[in-house]
Amino acid sequence: MAAEASGAPGVPEAPGASAGTGLVTVRAAIAPAVVTLTVSGDLDAATMSVLSQRLAQVAARRPGRLVFDLAQVTFIDCAATRLIASAASILPAGARPVIRHPSPAVRRILDLTDIAAACDLDP
């Protein structure tokens, strides 16, 4: 069973906890080999630090697979797509981040930034 990670570094896992600014929320479901980050709201330069902090926490766990569920993301900018693509650096060699369920508006930005070169897209 997966656990929800808390928002503060060094804080033990707590079911139902999340990190966010009110404009974006990032929840981490942690399983033994897979971490799923469920993002909701706007993901841009003003809110990207929330995702960046969560990725720093995830990096310490060295997951075998990292999934970004973007079904509830209403806006994403190019800087945020680069951050997601860079998450490959915390995965084992050859593994790529997975982007799951992007909305049509988010998918358009993902296509324009050619993120498929660095991530797997799961419609």
C-alpha positions as CSV (number, residue, x, y, z in Angstrom):
1,M,0.0,0.0,0.0
2,A,1.3,3.5,-0.9
3,A,1.8,6.2,1.7
4,E,1.4,9.9,1.2
5,A,4.5,11.9,1.9
6,S,4.4,15.0,4.0
7,G,5.4,18.4,2.7
8,A,8.3,19.2,5.0
9,P,11.8,17.7,4.5
10,G,12.7,15.2,7.2
11,V,9.1,14.8,8.3
12,P,7.9,11.2,8.5
13,E,5.3,10.0,6.0
14,A,1.8,11.0,7.0
15,P,-1.4,9.7,5.2
16,G,-3.2,12.6,3.4
17,A,-0.4,15.2,3.7
18,S,0.5,17.4,0.8
19,A,2.6,20.4,0.0
20,G,1.2,23.4,-1.7
21,T,0.8,27.2,-2.1
22,G,-2.9,27.4,-2.7
23,L,-2.2,27.8,-6.4
24,V,-0.6,24.4,-6.7
25,T,-0.6,21.2,-4.7
26,V,1.7,18.3,-5.0
27,R,0.8,15.0,-3.3
28,A,3.3,12.1,-3.2
29,A,2.1,8.5,-3.2
30,I,5.1,6.4,-2.3
31,A,5.3,2.7,-3.0
32,P,8.5,0.5,-2.8
33,A,9.7,1.2,-6.4
34,V,7.3,3.8,-7.7
35,V,6.6,7.4,-6.6
36,T,3.6,9.1,-8.1
37,L,3.4,12.9,-7.8
38,T,-0.1,14.2,-8.3
39,V,-0.1,17.8,-9.1
40,S,-3.2,20.1,-9.2
41,G,-3.5,23.8,-10.0
42,D,-1.1,26.1,-12.0
43,L,2.5,24.9,-12.4
44,D,4.6,27.9,-13.4
45,A,7.6,30.0,-12.2
46,A,5.6,31.3,-9.2
47,T,4.6,27.8,-8.0
48,M,7.4,25.6,-9.3
49,S,9.3,25.7,-6.0
50,V,6.6,23.4,-4.5
51,L,7.3,20.7,-7.1
52,S,11.1,21.3,-6.8
53,Q,11.0,20.8,-3.1
54,R,8.9,17.6,-3.5
55,L,11.4,16.3,-6.1
56,A,14.2,16.9,-3.6
57,Q,12.4,14.7,-1.1
58,V,11.7,12.0,-3.7
59,A,15.3,12.0,-4.8
60,A,16.5,10.8,-1.4
61,R,14.3,7.7,-1.9
62,R,15.9,6.8,-5.3
63,P,12.7,5.5,-6.9
64,G,12.9,3.1,-9.8
65,R,10.0,4.8,-11.4
66,L,8.6,8.4,-11.1
67,V,5.1,9.2,-12.4
68,F,3.7,12.8,-12.6
69,D,-0.1,12.7,-12.7
70,L,-1.1,16.0,-14.3
71,A,-4.8,15.4,-14.7
72,Q,-5.7,18.4,-12.4
73,V,-3.0,20.8,-13.7
74,T,-4.8,23.8,-15.3
75,F,-1.6,25.5,-16.6
76,I,2.0,24.6,-17.1
77,D,4.9,26.7,-18.4
78,C,8.1,25.7,-20.2
79,A,10.2,26.0,-17.0
80,A,8.0,23.5,-15.3
81,T,8.2,21.1,-18.2
82,R,12.0,21.3,-18.0
83,L,11.9,20.6,-14.3
84,I,9.8,17.5,-14.9
85,A,12.2,16.3,-17.7
86,S,15.2,16.9,-15.4
87,A,13.7,14.4,-12.9
88,A,15.3,11.7,-15.0
89,S,18.5,12.4,-13.1
90,I,17.1,10.9,-9.9
91,L,16.0,7.6,-11.7
92,P,18.1,4.6,-12.5
93,A,20.0,4.7,-15.8
94,G,17.7,4.4,-18.8
95,A,14.5,5.1,-16.8
96,R,12.4,8.1,-17.8
97,P,9.8,10.1,-15.9
98,V,6.2,9.3,-16.8
99,I,3.6,12.0,-17.4
100,R,0.1,10.7,-16.8
101,H,-3.2,12.2,-17.9
102,P,-2.3,15.7,-19.0
103,S,-5.3,17.9,-19.9
104,P,-5.6,19.0,-23.5
105,A,-4.2,22.5,-22.6
106,V,-1.2,20.9,-20.7
107,R,-0.7,18.4,-23.5
108,R,-0.3,21.2,-26.0
109,I,2.5,22.8,-24.0
110,L,4.1,19.4,-23.5
111,D,4.0,18.8,-27.3
112,L,5.4,22.3,-28.0
113,T,8.3,21.7,-25.6
114,D,9.0,18.2,-27.1
115,I,9.0,16.7,-23.6
116,A,8.4,13.3,-25.1
117,A,12.2,13.3,-25.9
118,A,12.8,13.1,-22.2
119,C,9.7,11.6,-20.7
120,D,7.1,8.9,-21.4
121,L,3.6,10.2,-22.0
122,D,0.7,8.1,-20.7
123,P,-2.5,9.7,-22.0
